[in-house]
Amino acid sequence: MAEERIEIPDLRRYTLELLRQIPKGKVTTYRALAQALGDKRAARAVGQIMATNEHLEVYPCYKVVHSDGSVGEYSAPGRTAAKIQKLQADGIPIEDGRVVRLREYVFHPFGTEKPLERLRKLQEELAGRVVREAVLSPKDVRTVGGVDLSYPGPWEGVGAYVSVERGTGKVLAGRTHRCEVTFPYIPTYLAFRELPVLLPLLRRVREEGELADVLLVDGSGVLHHRHAGIASHLGVLLDHPTVGVIKRLLYGSVDVKGMQKGETRPVRDPQTGDVIGMAVKTHERADPLYVSIGHKVSLDLAVRLVLELSGKHKLPEPIRRAHELCTREAHVHRRPKGEGAGEIDAGSAAPASSEPQGTPKKPKKPRQMALDL
């Protein structure tokens, strides 16, 4: 099988580097930075990046204010008062916590490649490669895996994989992988946050011969604004059958009122009217799940597996167990960043880092993460 390669920008560092373009005596806004990244929906992610800036002397995040001129929060010592002092020292007039005549002082013309625009094109190209038919008959699906992620911190992810035997529900394998995450959560771009965690994990599982016949992914498949959610990304890049399973509908239209356990209703694309997913009621006292094709499965097979594997719980068993595993691994078994995969019942906690507390970290240049399979 030919190797797939995808370039994921270090969006955290890229955003911080944009701050260095702001001239003295000027400010910018969260929205302006989001537009410089290529999508105004990234404004909240910009705020998260500013809040976790570790190099205040290098990346002047105090120069970022809200679109209405309000100064906003500042995570450094002194908080908002310190931010106002810095702005006033730069010649920015502040009254009642707002920049006076913001339009005179706001900076927009960033030199930028708008990386999110490239990622949107990548999603559109990948959506065209999704196979929406099953390559396995239902009777040939003997094992089903599930993957999920947990985040111990904003820039660290723990992914988990669990596989079960179809029919008996017996757990066959469990693995975890912990690594740095450099892409914040941005609506419709979740795949680029999760791929650096899940792809290395699933590559190892496949090398060990333990990859299940079908993967259930806690994320969207074609039930996505550009028909290319994380389940479709994983399916295409792994060339493996995947199913998207989400708990909250972010795209598409369906009436779920009055649904009974075991009932399904089609989710339609609001632009074309095509069926792109299915609302599936797996538990009588819970809201429905939303199931979609990831890759190389039919919608009928995807729904059948989700209903069959849900049992007494809302989530299908492989995803439920993967969720429990990554949550436990994230909050109990603390490991140094970058350590590889572990067994499902991996034991003792890792030793503490030998780096002295408070040691300053050198800022890194923006980088691209290349993921090979």
C-alpha atoms as a printed R data frame, in Angstrom:
    type eleno elety resid chain resno       x       y      z
1   ATOM     1    CA   MET     A     1   0.000   0.000  0.000
2   ATOM     2    CA   ALA     A     2   1.313   3.429 -0.931
3   ATOM     3    CA   GLU     A     3   2.247   5.679  1.961
4   ATOM     4    CA   GLU     A     4   0.074   8.661  2.748
5   ATOM     5    CA   ARG     A     5   1.576  11.902  3.983
6   ATOM     6    CA   ILE     A     6  -0.192  14.911  5.413
7   ATOM     7    CA   GLU     A     7   1.344  18.191  6.578
8   ATOM     8    CA   ILE     A     8  -0.230  19.695  9.693
9   ATOM     9    CA   PRO     A     9   0.994  23.177 10.658
10  ATOM    10    CA   ASP     A    10   2.035  24.025 14.190
11  ATOM    11    CA   LEU     A    11  -0.831  26.493 14.399
12  ATOM    12    CA   ARG     A    12  -0.033  27.465 17.956
13  ATOM    13    CA   ARG     A    13   3.464  28.670 17.042
14  ATOM    14    CA   TYR     A    14   2.298  30.127 13.725
15  ATOM    15    CA   THR     A    15  -0.226  32.322 15.550
16  ATOM    16    CA   LEU     A    16   2.311  33.496 18.105
17  ATOM    17    CA   GLU     A    17   4.754  34.423 15.347
18  ATOM    18    CA   LEU     A    18   2.101  36.663 13.784
19  ATOM    19    CA   LEU     A    19   2.223  38.805 16.925
20  ATOM    20    CA   ARG     A    20   5.767  39.849 16.113
21  ATOM    21    CA   GLN     A    21   4.482  41.634 12.999
22  ATOM    22    CA   ILE     A    22   2.404  44.120 15.005
23  ATOM    23    CA   PRO     A    23   4.208  47.500 14.997
24  ATOM    24    CA   LYS     A    24   4.698  49.507 18.163
25  ATOM    25    CA   GLY     A    25   1.734  51.741 18.779
26  ATOM    26    CA   LYS     A    26  -0.661  49.259 17.178
27  ATOM    27    CA   VAL     A    27  -2.914  46.460 18.436
28  ATOM    28    CA   THR     A    28  -4.830  43.700 16.724
29  ATOM    29    CA   THR     A    29  -7.939  41.671 17.527
30  ATOM    30    CA   TYR     A    30  -8.683  38.001 18.038
31  ATOM    31    CA   ARG     A    31 -10.860  38.125 14.936
32  ATOM    32    CA   ALA     A    32  -8.122  39.742 12.834
33  ATOM    33    CA   LEU     A    33  -5.673  37.029 13.856
34  ATOM    34    CA   ALA     A    34  -8.257  34.360 13.039
35  ATOM    35    CA   GLN     A    35  -8.714  35.866  9.588
36  ATOM    36    CA   ALA     A    36  -4.939  35.900  9.153
37  ATOM    37    CA   LEU     A    37  -5.017  32.160  9.863
38  ATOM    38    CA   GLY     A    38  -7.671  31.777  7.194
39  ATOM    39    CA   ASP     A    39 -10.994  31.427  9.038
40  ATOM    40    CA   LYS     A    40 -12.824  33.785 11.407
41  ATOM    41    CA   ARG     A    41 -14.102  30.737 13.329
42  ATOM    42    CA   ALA     A    42 -10.608  30.381 14.785
43  ATOM    43    CA   ALA     A    43 -11.080  33.440 17.048
44  ATOM    44    CA   ARG     A    44 -11.704  31.347 20.176
45  ATOM    45    CA   ALA     A    45  -8.677  29.210 19.397
46  ATOM    46    CA   VAL     A    46  -6.583  32.379 19.137
47  ATOM    47    CA   GLY     A    47  -7.763  33.290 22.627
48  ATOM    48    CA   GLN     A    48  -6.665  29.889 23.930
49  ATOM    49    CA   ILE     A    49  -3.253  30.322 22.328
50  ATOM    50    CA   MET     A    50  -2.824  33.761 23.872
51  ATOM    51    CA   ALA     A    51  -3.839  32.443 27.308
52  ATOM    52    CA   THR     A    52  -1.140  29.750 27.220
53  ATOM    53    CA   ASN     A    53   1.655  31.886 25.798
54  ATOM    54    CA   GLU     A    54   4.839  30.883 27.662
55  ATOM    55    CA   HIS     A    55   7.099  33.561 26.125
56  ATOM    56    CA   LEU     A    56   5.532  36.919 26.876
57  ATOM    57    CA   GLU     A    57   8.751  38.770 26.170
58  ATOM    58    CA   VAL     A    58   8.988  37.235 22.683
59  ATOM    59    CA   TYR     A    59   5.335  37.086 21.646
60  ATOM    60    CA   PRO     A    60   3.509  40.260 22.791
61  ATOM    61    CA   CYS     A    61   0.034  38.855 23.344
62  ATOM    62    CA   TYR     A    62  -0.906  41.967 25.335
63  ATOM    63    CA   LYS     A    63  -1.405  43.629 21.932
64  ATOM    64    CA   VAL     A    64  -4.478  41.478 21.207
65  ATOM    65    CA   VAL     A    65  -7.852  42.982 22.177
66  ATOM    66    CA   HIS     A    66 -11.493  42.282 21.452
67  ATOM    67    CA   SER     A    67 -13.242  43.593 18.332
68  ATOM    68    CA   ASP     A    68 -15.254  46.048 20.425
69  ATOM    69    CA   GLY     A    69 -12.040  47.544 21.810
70  ATOM    70    CA   SER     A    70 -12.274  45.985 25.254
71  ATOM    71    CA   VAL     A    71  -8.854  44.992 26.545
72  ATOM    72    CA   GLY     A    72  -9.879  41.571 27.799
73  ATOM    73    CA   GLU     A    73  -8.021  39.138 30.032
74  ATOM    74    CA   TYR     A    74  -4.273  38.772 30.467
75  ATOM    75    CA   SER     A    75  -2.722  35.672 32.009
76  ATOM    76    CA   ALA     A    76   0.558  37.296 33.108
77  ATOM    77    CA   PRO     A    77   1.168  38.667 36.619
78  ATOM    78    CA   GLY     A    78  -0.880  41.786 37.159
79  ATOM    79    CA   ARG     A    79  -3.628  40.485 34.880
80  ATOM    80    CA   THR     A    80  -5.727  43.093 33.059
81  ATOM    81    CA   ALA     A    81  -4.136  46.045 34.864
82  ATOM    82    CA   ALA     A    82  -0.695  44.945 33.625
83  ATOM    83    CA   LYS     A    83  -2.048  44.623 30.078
84  ATOM    84    CA   ILE     A    84  -3.444  48.151 30.195
85  ATOM    85    CA   GLN     A    85  -0.125  49.485 31.460
86  ATOM    86    CA   LYS     A    86   1.763  47.845 28.591
87  ATOM    87    CA   LEU     A    87  -0.691  49.204 26.021
88  ATOM    88    CA   GLN     A    88  -0.512  52.704 27.421
89  ATOM    89    CA   ALA     A    89   3.285  52.517 27.405
90  ATOM    90    CA   ASP     A    90   3.007  51.804 23.667
91  ATOM    91    CA   GLY     A    91   0.907  54.932 23.187
92  ATOM    92    CA   ILE     A    92  -2.481  53.185 22.974
93  ATOM    93    CA   PRO     A    93  -5.201  55.296 24.646
94  ATOM    94    CA   ILE     A    94  -7.353  53.286 27.098
95  ATOM    95    CA   GLU     A    95 -10.531  54.469 28.795
96  ATOM    96    CA   ASP     A    96 -12.789  52.302 30.957
97  ATOM    97    CA   GLY     A    97 -10.927  49.199 29.869
98  ATOM    98    CA   ARG     A    98 -11.300  49.874 26.122
99  ATOM    99    CA   VAL     A    99  -9.043  51.108 23.355
100 ATOM   100    CA   VAL     A   100 -10.183  54.559 22.342
101 ATOM   101    CA   ARG     A   101 -10.786  54.953 18.568
102 ATOM   102    CA   LEU     A   102  -9.798  51.327 17.941
103 ATOM   103    CA   ARG     A   103  -9.919  51.716 14.150
104 ATOM   104    CA   GLU     A   104  -6.976  54.117 14.273
105 ATOM   105    CA   TYR     A   105  -4.785  51.667 16.156
106 ATOM   106    CA   VAL     A   106  -5.804  48.223 14.921
107 ATOM   107    CA   PHE     A   107  -3.366  46.303 12.691
108 ATOM   108    CA   HIS     A   108  -4.688  43.995  9.948
109 ATOM   109    CA   PRO     A   109  -2.140  43.542  7.119
110 ATOM   110    CA   PHE     A   110  -0.373  40.419  8.390
111 ATOM   111    CA   GLY     A   111   2.038  38.637  6.129
112 ATOM   112    CA   THR     A   112   0.439  35.201  6.214
113 ATOM   113    CA   GLU     A   113  -0.032  32.030  4.189
114 ATOM   114    CA   LYS     A   114  -3.497  31.554  5.749
115 ATOM   115    CA   PRO     A   115  -2.863  27.909  6.654
116 ATOM   116    CA   LEU     A   116  -6.520  27.120  7.353
117 ATOM   117    CA   GLU     A   117  -7.384  27.827  3.720
118 ATOM   118    CA   ARG     A   118  -4.936  25.100  2.668
119 ATOM   119    CA   LEU     A   119  -6.445  22.696  5.182
120 ATOM   120    CA   ARG     A   120  -9.950  23.343  3.851
121 ATOM   121    CA   LYS     A   121  -8.771  22.454  0.365
122 ATOM   122    CA   LEU     A   122  -7.189  19.313  1.767
123 ATOM   123    CA   GLN     A   123 -10.502  18.321  3.347
124 ATOM   124    CA   GLU     A   124 -12.336  18.893  0.080
125 ATOM   125    CA   GLU     A   125  -9.818  16.761 -1.799
126 ATOM   126    CA   LEU     A   126  -9.986  14.003  0.798
127 ATOM   127    CA   ALA     A   127 -13.808  13.994  0.752
128 ATOM   128    CA   GLY     A   128 -13.657  13.038 -2.912
129 ATOM   129    CA   ARG     A   129 -11.616   9.951 -2.029
130 ATOM   130    CA   VAL     A   130 -14.053   8.557  0.522
131 ATOM   131    CA   VAL     A   131 -15.540   5.186 -0.494
132 ATOM   132    CA   ARG     A   132 -19.183   5.128  0.609
133 ATOM   133    CA   GLU     A   133 -19.765   1.433  0.037
134 ATOM   134    CA   ALA     A   134 -18.906  -1.510  2.265
135 ATOM   135    CA   VAL     A   135 -15.860  -3.566  1.286
136 ATOM   136    CA   LEU     A   136 -16.854  -6.215  3.845
137 ATOM   137    CA   SER     A   137 -20.168  -8.011  4.189
138 ATOM   138    CA   PRO     A   138 -21.749  -7.900  7.665
139 ATOM   139    CA   LYS     A   139 -20.838 -11.543  8.319
140 ATOM   140    CA   ASP     A   140 -17.168 -10.829  7.535
141 ATOM   141    CA   VAL     A   141 -16.907  -8.204 10.287
142 ATOM   142    CA   ARG     A   142 -15.605 -10.282 13.198
143 ATOM   143    CA   THR     A   143 -13.847  -7.569 15.226
144 ATOM   144    CA   VAL     A   144 -14.707  -3.908 15.809
145 ATOM   145    CA   GLY     A   145 -12.385  -1.273 17.249
146 ATOM   146    CA   GLY     A   146 -13.036   2.089 18.832
147 ATOM   147    CA   VAL     A   147 -10.855   5.188 19.242
148 ATOM   148    CA   ASP     A   148 -11.217   8.251 21.432
149 ATOM   149    CA   LEU     A   149  -9.040  11.055 22.830
150 ATOM   150    CA   SER     A   150  -8.595  12.818 26.128
151 ATOM   151    CA   TYR     A   151  -6.674  16.034 26.796
152 ATOM   152    CA   PRO     A   152  -4.752  16.320 30.089
153 ATOM   153    CA   GLY     A   153  -3.909  19.894 29.052
154 ATOM   154    CA   PRO     A   154  -4.581  22.183 26.099
155 ATOM   155    CA   TRP     A   155  -1.436  21.058 24.269
156 ATOM   156    CA   GLU     A   156  -1.243  17.366 25.127
157 ATOM   157    CA   GLY     A   157  -3.422  14.528 23.868
158 ATOM   158    CA   VAL     A   158  -3.908  10.909 24.890
159 ATOM   159    CA   GLY     A   159  -5.469   8.621 22.314
160 ATOM   160    CA   ALA     A   160  -6.878   5.165 23.054
161 ATOM   161    CA   TYR     A   161  -7.770   2.174 20.903
162 ATOM   162    CA   VAL     A   162  -9.830  -0.793 22.082
163 ATOM   163    CA   SER     A   163 -11.041  -3.707 19.977
164 ATOM   164    CA   VAL     A   164 -13.760  -6.207 20.831
165 ATOM   165    CA   GLU     A   165 -14.955  -9.468 19.379
166 ATOM   166    CA   ARG     A   166 -18.263  -9.111 17.640
167 ATOM   167    CA   GLY     A   167 -20.953 -11.247 19.169
168 ATOM   168    CA   THR     A   168 -19.262 -11.879 22.518
169 ATOM   169    CA   GLY     A   169 -18.042  -8.351 23.309
170 ATOM   170    CA   LYS     A   170 -14.758  -9.794 24.545
171 ATOM   171    CA   VAL     A   171 -11.969  -7.188 24.692
172 ATOM   172    CA   LEU     A   172  -9.154  -8.254 22.371
173 ATOM   173    CA   ALA     A   173  -6.666  -5.374 22.552
174 ATOM   174    CA   GLY     A   174  -6.128  -1.953 24.059
175 ATOM   175    CA   ARG     A   175  -3.434   0.613 23.358
176 ATOM   176    CA   THR     A   176  -2.776   4.253 24.215
177 ATOM   177    CA   HIS     A   177  -0.533   6.969 22.821
178 ATOM   178    CA   ARG     A   178   0.367  10.295 24.420
179 ATOM   179    CA   CYS     A   179   1.980  13.206 22.558
180 ATOM   180    CA   GLU     A   180   2.152  16.963 22.164
181 ATOM   181    CA   VAL     A   181  -0.685  18.657 20.291
182 ATOM   182    CA   THR     A   182   0.096  21.899 18.464
183 ATOM   183    CA   PHE     A   183  -3.261  22.488 16.771
184 ATOM   184    CA   PRO     A   184  -6.095  24.010 18.855
185 ATOM   185    CA   TYR     A   185  -9.730  23.006 18.609
186 ATOM   186    CA   ILE     A   186 -11.394  24.910 15.768
187 ATOM   187    CA   PRO     A   187 -14.885  23.961 14.555
188 ATOM   188    CA   THR     A   188 -14.733  21.814 11.353
189 ATOM   189    CA   TYR     A   189 -10.940  21.305 11.715
190 ATOM   190    CA   LEU     A   190 -10.955  18.700 14.512
191 ATOM   191    CA   ALA     A   191  -9.131  16.137 12.354
192 ATOM   192    CA   PHE     A   192  -5.966  18.229 12.331
193 ATOM   193    CA   ARG     A   193  -5.927  18.331 16.134
194 ATOM   194    CA   GLU     A   194  -6.496  14.582 16.535
195 ATOM   195    CA   LEU     A   195  -4.563  13.004 13.646
196 ATOM   196    CA   PRO     A   196  -1.106  13.500 15.245
197 ATOM   197    CA   VAL     A   197  -2.319  11.429 18.217
198 ATOM   198    CA   LEU     A   198  -4.415   8.766 16.504
199 ATOM   199    CA   LEU     A   199  -2.350   7.981 13.421
200 ATOM   200    CA   PRO     A   200   0.801   6.855 15.276
201 ATOM   201    CA   LEU     A   201  -1.398   4.841 17.653
202 ATOM   202    CA   LEU     A   202  -3.256   3.040 14.887
203 ATOM   203    CA   ARG     A   203  -0.087   2.517 12.873
204 ATOM   204    CA   ARG     A   204   1.387   0.608 15.795
205 ATOM   205    CA   VAL     A   205  -1.806  -1.377 16.271
206 ATOM   206    CA   ARG     A   206  -1.769  -2.337 12.606
207 ATOM   207    CA   GLU     A   207   1.908  -3.331 12.719
208 ATOM   208    CA   GLU     A   208   1.109  -5.609 15.647
209 ATOM   209    CA   GLY     A   209  -1.684  -7.261 13.648
210 ATOM   210    CA   GLU     A   210  -4.396  -6.083 16.051
211 ATOM   211    CA   LEU     A   211  -6.323  -3.598 13.906
212 ATOM   212    CA   ALA     A   212 -10.018  -4.541 13.967
213 ATOM   213    CA   ASP     A   213 -12.003  -5.172 10.800
214 ATOM   214    CA   VAL     A   214 -13.921  -1.899 11.265
215 ATOM   215    CA   LEU     A   215 -13.036   1.172 13.375
216 ATOM   216    CA   LEU     A   216 -15.669   3.229 15.190
217 ATOM   217    CA   VAL     A   217 -14.340   6.766 15.660
218 ATOM   218    CA   ASP     A   218 -15.560   9.291 18.207
219 ATOM   219    CA   GLY     A   219 -15.934  11.996 15.552
220 ATOM   220    CA   SER     A   220 -17.638  12.791 12.275
221 ATOM   221    CA   GLY     A   221 -17.247  11.017  8.981
222 ATOM   222    CA   VAL     A   222 -19.044  12.486  5.972
223 ATOM   223    CA   LEU     A   223 -21.495  14.128  8.389
224 ATOM   224    CA   HIS     A   224 -19.354  17.256  8.234
225 ATOM   225    CA   HIS     A   225 -19.441  20.709  6.633
226 ATOM   226    CA   ARG     A   226 -16.967  19.542  3.980
227 ATOM   227    CA   HIS     A   227 -17.858  15.840  4.237
228 ATOM   228    CA   ALA     A   228 -14.433  15.041  5.688
229 ATOM   229    CA   GLY     A   229 -14.411  14.602  9.457
230 ATOM   230    CA   ILE     A   230 -11.804  12.764 11.506
231 ATOM   231    CA   ALA     A   231 -13.373   9.341 10.792
232 ATOM   232    CA   SER     A   232 -13.022   9.899  7.045
233 ATOM   233    CA   HIS     A   233  -9.459  11.200  7.422
234 ATOM   234    CA   LEU     A   234  -8.450   8.101  9.371
235 ATOM   235    CA   GLY     A   235 -10.217   5.801  6.941
236 ATOM   236    CA   VAL     A   236  -8.630   7.264  3.827
237 ATOM   237    CA   LEU     A   237  -5.139   7.613  5.306
238 ATOM   238    CA   LEU     A   238  -5.221   4.089  6.752
239 ATOM   239    CA   ASP     A   239  -7.114   2.689  3.763
240 ATOM   240    CA   HIS     A   240  -9.377   0.971  6.279
241 ATOM   241    CA   PRO     A   241 -13.135   0.802  7.022
242 ATOM   242    CA   THR     A   242 -14.214   3.480  9.525
243 ATOM   243    CA   VAL     A   243 -17.474   4.778 10.991
244 ATOM   244    CA   GLY     A   244 -18.080   8.242 12.446
245 ATOM   245    CA   VAL     A   245 -20.056   8.436 15.718
246 ATOM   246    CA   ILE     A   246 -20.839  11.776 17.367
247 ATOM   247    CA   LYS     A   247 -22.989  12.789 20.328
248 ATOM   248    CA   ARG     A   248 -23.934  16.275 19.125
249 ATOM   249    CA   LEU     A   249 -25.030  17.263 15.636
250 ATOM   250    CA   LEU     A   250 -22.898  20.089 14.225
251 ATOM   251    CA   TYR     A   251 -24.064  19.875 10.613
252 ATOM   252    CA   GLY     A   252 -27.131  18.487  8.870
253 ATOM   253    CA   SER     A   253 -30.834  18.512  9.659
254 ATOM   254    CA   VAL     A   254 -33.061  15.894 11.308
255 ATOM   255    CA   ASP     A   255 -36.058  15.844 13.645
256 ATOM   256    CA   VAL     A   256 -35.286  13.573 16.599
257 ATOM   257    CA   LYS     A   257 -38.364  14.326 18.699
258 ATOM   258    CA   GLY     A   258 -40.125  11.245 19.997
259 ATOM   259    CA   MET     A   259 -37.482   8.773 18.900
260 ATOM   260    CA   GLN     A   260 -37.660   5.356 20.556
261 ATOM   261    CA   LYS     A   261 -34.780   3.018 21.414
262 ATOM   262    CA   GLY     A   262 -33.559   1.261 18.270
263 ATOM   263    CA   GLU     A   263 -35.141   3.830 15.958
264 ATOM   264    CA   THR     A   264 -33.156   5.586 13.235
265 ATOM   265    CA   ARG     A   265 -33.837   8.733 11.208
266 ATOM   266    CA   PRO     A   266 -31.861  10.136  8.249
267 ATOM   267    CA   VAL     A   267 -29.746  13.261  8.613
268 ATOM   268    CA   ARG     A   268 -29.782  15.368  5.445
269 ATOM   269    CA   ASP     A   269 -27.320  17.854  4.033
270 ATOM   270    CA   PRO     A   270 -29.077  21.252  4.286
271 ATOM   271    CA   GLN     A   271 -27.558  22.331  0.978
272 ATOM   272    CA   THR     A   272 -28.263  19.286 -1.214
273 ATOM   273    CA   GLY     A   273 -30.885  17.294  0.669
274 ATOM   274    CA   ASP     A   274 -28.707  14.168  0.431
275 ATOM   275    CA   VAL     A   275 -28.646  11.710  3.326
276 ATOM   276    CA   ILE     A   276 -25.229  12.084  4.970
277 ATOM   277    CA   GLY     A   277 -25.839  10.338  8.262
278 ATOM   278    CA   MET     A   278 -28.332   8.748 10.578
279 ATOM   279    CA   ALA     A   279 -29.692   9.671 13.990
280 ATOM   280    CA   VAL     A   280 -29.592   6.466 16.034
281 ATOM   281    CA   LYS     A   281 -31.394   6.040 19.361
282 ATOM   282    CA   THR     A   282 -29.245   3.578 21.290
283 ATOM   283    CA   HIS     A   283 -30.568   4.214 24.808
284 ATOM   284    CA   GLU     A   284 -34.108   4.983 25.913
285 ATOM   285    CA   ARG     A   285 -33.078   7.720 28.361
286 ATOM   286    CA   ALA     A   286 -30.347   9.346 26.244
287 ATOM   287    CA   ASP     A   287 -30.258  11.622 23.230
288 ATOM   288    CA   PRO     A   288 -29.538   9.878 19.922
289 ATOM   289    CA   LEU     A   289 -26.096   9.399 18.435
290 ATOM   290    CA   TYR     A   290 -25.302  10.581 14.919
291 ATOM   291    CA   VAL     A   291 -23.671   7.966 12.728
292 ATOM   292    CA   SER     A   292 -22.026   8.458  9.348
293 ATOM   293    CA   ILE     A   293 -19.803   6.741  6.829
294 ATOM   294    CA   GLY     A   294 -16.121   7.230  7.504
295 ATOM   295    CA   HIS     A   295 -14.628   5.174  4.685
296 ATOM   296    CA   LYS     A   296 -15.288   1.819  2.992
297 ATOM   297    CA   VAL     A   297 -18.541   1.136  4.838
298 ATOM   298    CA   SER     A   298 -22.166   1.600  3.905
299 ATOM   299    CA   LEU     A   299 -24.461   3.662  6.101
300 ATOM   300    CA   ASP     A   300 -26.571   0.551  6.721
301 ATOM   301    CA   LEU     A   301 -23.567  -1.387  8.019
302 ATOM   302    CA   ALA     A   302 -22.415   1.581 10.128
303 ATOM   303    CA   VAL     A   303 -25.816   1.878 11.822
304 ATOM   304    CA   ARG     A   304 -26.086  -1.889 12.284
305 ATOM   305    CA   LEU     A   305 -22.750  -2.071 14.102
306 ATOM   306    CA   VAL     A   306 -23.524   0.896 16.359
307 ATOM   307    CA   LEU     A   307 -26.882  -0.527 17.423
308 ATOM   308    CA   GLU     A   308 -25.506  -4.018 17.893
309 ATOM   309    CA   LEU     A   309 -22.560  -2.876 20.027
310 ATOM   310    CA   SER     A   310 -24.363  -0.339 22.214
311 ATOM   311    CA   GLY     A   311 -25.998  -2.830 24.575
312 ATOM   312    CA   LYS     A   312 -26.946  -1.186 27.879
313 ATOM   313    CA   HIS     A   313 -25.029   2.024 27.163
314 ATOM   314    CA   LYS     A   314 -25.490   4.994 24.869
315 ATOM   315    CA   LEU     A   315 -22.076   4.617 23.234
316 ATOM   316    CA   PRO     A   316 -21.080   1.489 21.331
317 ATOM   317    CA   GLU     A   317 -18.813  -0.677 23.469
318 ATOM   318    CA   PRO     A   318 -15.507  -0.126 21.584
319 ATOM   319    CA   ILE     A   319 -15.789   3.670 21.836
320 ATOM   320    CA   ARG     A   320 -17.050   3.539 25.426
321 ATOM   321    CA   ARG     A   321 -14.080   1.418 26.492
322 ATOM   322    CA   ALA     A   322 -11.635   3.580 24.514
323 ATOM   323    CA   HIS     A   323 -13.054   6.642 26.265
324 ATOM   324    CA   GLU     A   324 -12.551   5.053 29.676
325 ATOM   325    CA   LEU     A   325  -9.010   4.016 28.769
326 ATOM   326    CA   CYS     A   326  -7.800   7.387 27.483
327 ATOM   327    CA   THR     A   327  -9.455   9.218 30.387
328 ATOM   328    CA   ARG     A   328  -7.758   6.942 32.896
329 ATOM   329    CA   GLU     A   329  -4.429   7.207 31.099
330 ATOM   330    CA   ALA     A   330  -4.656  10.997 30.917
331 ATOM   331    CA   HIS     A   331  -5.441  11.603 34.573
332 ATOM   332    CA   VAL     A   332  -3.916   8.661 36.434
333 ATOM   333    CA   HIS     A   333  -0.901   7.295 34.563
334 ATOM   334    CA   ARG     A   334   1.165  10.427 34.088
335 ATOM   335    CA   ARG     A   335   3.914   9.953 31.508
336 ATOM   336    CA   PRO     A   336   6.526  12.288 30.042
337 ATOM   337    CA   LYS     A   337   5.465  13.974 26.811
338 ATOM   338    CA   GLY     A   338   6.127  12.016 23.649
339 ATOM   339    CA   GLU     A   339   6.271   8.573 25.287
340 ATOM   340    CA   GLY     A   340   4.807   5.933 23.042
341 ATOM   341    CA   ALA     A   341   1.921   3.544 23.256
342 ATOM   342    CA   GLY     A   342   1.105   1.395 26.268
343 ATOM   343    CA   GLU     A   343  -0.922  -1.688 27.098
344 ATOM   344    CA   ILE     A   344  -4.526  -1.445 28.198
345 ATOM   345    CA   ASP     A   345  -3.578  -2.200 31.801
346 ATOM   346    CA   ALA     A   346  -0.247  -0.353 31.792
347 ATOM   347    CA   GLY     A   347   0.901  -0.042 35.349
348 ATOM   348    CA   SER     A   348   2.968   2.326 37.421
349 ATOM   349    CA   ALA     A   349   3.294   6.048 36.995
350 ATOM   350    CA   ALA     A   350   6.247   7.442 35.089
351 ATOM   351    CA   PRO     A   351   9.160   9.055 36.960
352 ATOM   352    CA   ALA     A   352   9.176  12.794 37.323
353 ATOM   353    CA   SER     A   353  11.022  14.908 34.795
354 ATOM   354    CA   SER     A   354  14.644  15.695 35.617
355 ATOM   355    CA   GLU     A   355  14.298  19.222 34.245
356 ATOM   356    CA   PRO     A   356  14.465  21.800 37.059
357 ATOM   357    CA   GLN     A   357  11.205  23.548 37.844
358 ATOM   358    CA   GLY     A   358  10.936  26.964 36.285
359 ATOM   359    CA   THR     A   359  13.590  26.319 33.637
360 ATOM   360    CA   PRO     A   360  12.751  28.708 30.764
361 ATOM   361    CA   LYS     A   361  11.967  27.108 27.447
362 ATOM   362    CA   LYS     A   362  13.383  28.490 24.254
363 ATOM   363    CA   PRO     A   363  10.769  29.516 21.690
364 ATOM   364    CA   LYS     A   364  10.547  27.228 18.695
365 ATOM   365    CA   LYS     A   365  10.122  28.149 15.084
366 ATOM   366    CA   PRO     A   366   6.816  27.210 13.420
367 ATOM   367    CA   ARG     A   367   7.001  23.723 12.035
368 ATOM   368    CA   GLN     A   368   4.954  21.341  9.989
369 ATOM   369    CA   MET     A   369   4.166  17.914 11.345
370 ATOM   370    CA   ALA     A   370   4.510  15.246  8.680
371 ATOM   371    CA   LEU     A   371   2.466  12.132  9.331
372 ATOM   372    CA   ASP     A   372   3.471   9.088  7.340
373 ATOM   373    CA   LEU     A   373   1.719   5.781  7.022
